[in-house]
Amino acid sequence: MNSPKSWGLQIDPGVLKTLKKIPRQNAEVILNVIRLLPLNPYFGDIQNMKNERRRR
């Protein structure tokens, strides 16, 4: 049986400071997505970097 991996997340204080400078509704959306990262760090629109091979 495989158990799901647990990822730690540390948010730089500068991120929170920057979120305070944008409209509250936008900041809340961004913060909610950040909170989901430990559950699935590959969530979202991930793209390979230019000239990089895809890893499996």
Order of alpha helices (4+ residues) and beta strands (2+ residues): alpha-alpha
